[in-house]
């Protein structure tokens, strides 16, 4: 799996973040660490790939394919489990850690892909949330899972 070897910076930044192998990341309460921004993640991944001269491999098409592969690995963790409840009751620490690593791989490839495509992902998220607010006004769609095209104007 050569692409994986040239892949995301998963696990290599423990010293930078000051985190060791404490409680698995996925077992922590909901929310994200405030000390790490999307821009810092972008910079750390760019440094990681730059130090290894992997930019030659990390072009948009390859990053997209690697991202799809990582999403597949993420899906594999949920395969054959039936419905999984929030908080992942019954998951072991090893399974939670594997989940955290696969989610991290997906995020790292997504951030790097957006960087290579010159998309400001933070700004794009804000814009997309507004688009979704307009498509799905809370007063019209609350409690429904229909697609926006199924709602009467």
C-alpha positions in Angstrom: 0.0 0.0 0.0 2.5 2.6 -1.2 0.0 5.4 -1.3 -0.6 4.9 2.4 3.1 5.1 3.1 3.2 8.4 1.3 0.0 9.6 3.0 -1.3 11.7 5.8 0.8 12.8 8.7 -1.3 10.6 11.1 0.3 10.0 14.5 3.5 11.8 13.9 2.7 15.0 15.7 2.2 13.8 19.2 5.2 15.8 20.5 4.0 18.9 18.6 0.5 18.6 20.2 1.7 17.5 23.6 -0.4 14.4 23.6 0.8 10.9 24.2 -1.2 7.7 24.2 -3.6 8.7 26.9 -7.4 8.1 26.6 -8.2 7.4 22.9 -9.2 10.5 21.1 -12.6 9.1 20.1 -13.5 8.4 23.8 -13.3 12.0 24.8 -16.4 14.2 25.2 -18.0 15.8 22.1 -16.2 18.8 20.6 -12.7 19.6 19.2 -9.5 20.9 20.8 -9.5 24.7 20.6 -5.7 24.8 20.4 -5.6 23.5 16.9 -7.0 25.4 13.9 -7.7 24.3 10.4 -4.9 26.5 9.2 -2.5 24.9 11.6 -3.5 21.4 10.4 -2.9 22.6 6.8 0.5 23.9 7.7 1.5 20.8 9.6 0.4 18.5 6.7 2.2 20.7 4.2 5.4 20.6 6.3 5.0 16.8 6.7 4.8 16.2 3.0 7.3 18.8 2.1 10.0 17.3 4.4 9.5 14.0 2.6 9.4 15.4 -0.9 6.0 13.9 -1.4 4.4 17.0 -3.1 5.2 15.2 -6.4 2.7 12.5 -5.4 0.3 14.8 -3.6 -1.5 16.3 -6.6 -5.3 16.8 -6.6 -6.3 13.6 -8.4 -4.0 11.4 -6.2 -5.2 13.1 -3.1 -8.8 12.6 -4.0 -8.2 8.9 -4.7 -6.3 8.6 -1.4 -9.2 10.3 0.4 -11.7 7.9 -1.1 -9.5 5.0 0.0 -9.4 6.4 3.6 -13.2 6.8 3.6 -13.4 3.2 2.6 -11.1 2.2 5.6 -13.3 4.4 7.8 -16.5 2.7 6.5 -14.9 -0.7 7.2 -14.8 0.1 10.9 -18.6 0.4 10.9 -19.3 -2.5 8.5 -21.5 -5.3 9.8 -22.2 -3.6 13.1 -25.8 -2.5 12.4 -26.8 0.9 13.7 -24.1 2.4 15.9 -25.3 4.8 18.5 -23.7 8.2 19.4 -20.8 7.8 21.8 -20.0 4.3 20.3 -21.2 2.2 23.3 -19.5 -1.2 23.2 -16.5 -0.1 21.2 -13.1 -1.0 22.7 -10.3 1.5 23.2 -8.5 -0.1 20.3 -11.5 0.3 18.0 -11.9 3.9 19.1 -8.2 4.6 18.4 -8.5 3.0 15.0 -11.6 5.2 14.3 -9.7 8.4 15.4 -6.8 7.5 13.1 -9.0 6.9 10.1 -11.0 10.1 10.7 -7.7 11.9 11.0 -6.5 10.4 7.7 -9.7 11.6 6.0 -9.4 15.1 7.4 -5.7 15.4 6.5 -6.3 14.4 2.9 -9.3 16.6 2.7 -7.4 19.6 4.0 -4.5 19.0 1.7 -6.8 18.5 -1.3 -8.5 21.7 -0.6 -5.1 23.5 -0.3 -3.9 22.1 -3.6 -7.1 23.2 -5.2 -6.8 26.6 -3.6 -10.1 26.3 -1.7 -10.2 28.0 1.6 -12.0 25.2 3.4 -12.9 27.2 6.5 -14.5 29.9 4.3 -16.2 27.3 2.1 -17.7 25.6 5.1 -19.2 28.9 6.3 -20.6 29.6 2.8 -22.0 26.0 2.5 -23.7 26.3 5.9 -25.5 29.4 4.7 -26.5 27.7 1.5 -27.9 24.8 3.6 -29.8 27.2 5.9 -31.4 28.7 2.8 -32.3 25.3 1.4 -33.5 23.9 4.7 -35.2 26.6 6.7 -35.7 25.2 10.3 -39.3 26.2 10.4 -40.1 24.2 7.2 -37.9 21.1 7.7 -37.7 20.5 11.4 -37.9 16.8 12.1 -37.9 15.7 8.4 -35.2 14.1 6.3 -36.6 15.0 2.9 -34.4 16.5 0.3 -34.9 20.2 -0.3 -36.5 19.6 -3.7 -39.4 17.8 -1.9 -40.5 20.9 0.1 -43.1 23.2 -1.3 -42.1 26.8 -1.6 
